[in-house]
Amino acid sequence: MGIKGLMKLIQDEAPAAVKEGEMKNYFGRKIALDASMCLYQFLIAVRQDGSQLTNEAGEVTSHLNGLFYRTLRMVEAGLKPVYVFDGKPPTMKSHELVKRKEAREKAQEDLEEAKEAGTAVEVDKQERRLVKVTKEHVSDCKRLLELMGIPFVEAESEAEAQCAQMAGAGLVHCVATEDMDALTFKSKTLLRRLTMPEARKLPVQEISYDKMMKLLDLDHEQFIDLCILMGCDYVPSIKGIGPKKSFELIKKHKNIETILQNIDQKKYPPPENWLYKEARHLFAEPEVFQDIKPLKWPGPNVEECVKFLHEEKGFNEERVRTALKRMDKAKGKTNQGRMDDFFKVSKITSTKTPKKADKRKAGKQGGKNTKKIKTEKK
């Protein structure tokens, strides 16, 4: 789920923190992607005749299809993707997992009713609500990424938190996910819609954490409390207090403790045994691996990749080989890097306005007193 209503709040209160562009704008950039979110998108979006793609054995292949072709699209655009998979979920996330389980059970009941009524649209809607990323899906995708020569990381706990850590350590430039809690983990640059289907023609959204914080006029501790109030995966939120009200309360009272002292708790009853302090700690100090191995993009193992996708998963061999040729060709493009990775502004100097005598002297010499900007290679 992420943080309920956070994107709309940013668009309303800090619109300048969001800009839209194209995938090619991130040429040469190393980008950490929330793998579970990507796989969920692929399982929902990659369909044929309203159903997920399957091979002759009846195994679902939508996740592999989406991963293969959308990763190819990123590589051809000059990006260097690295997928980050979830580790063990925090204990505090159990309430959210229970809610999701109950929602799937309800969707299953609604699906049976829709099938009896014969409403195709409603059947498709409920089937999408039942989509779940399984261990088998994850295992298949890790194997495919390895064969494609695309690095992946297994997080200690939450993938979004590990992505943020990697960005903070300088291993990657951006974090790509639809879950807005990546900002609560302090991701400096968040990309949304990066793995959306190309046919939808949606621009990539880039959110700057620093610009957002400046425009919201909050520090990170206040922002964490705001996200807890708005609704996160770790604890329930206060009934009756939505995103707009949460923002107003944080701006006025600065933290949850002071808010609880000043609101009408009969009108806005906080959850029983509300563990907001523990949730705050998880956002401020998430469980992440600090020492990630150097990332490498060696390129695809063509024959093994064809064997896996064609022989084991039923993909069309010619299409797979054609795609892998395109990927191998694009490898040189990703290795070129960006101009701003090679050059930096190292020194800016200025001088005082010269006296009249100095001006005459400079004029005789044909020189000018100007600002100098010097660049050098790293």
Summary of the structure (lengths in Angstrom):
residues: 378
radius of gyration: 25.2
end to end distance: 41.1
largest distance: 96.0
contacts: 1111
relative contact order: 0.15
helix: 53%
strand: 13%
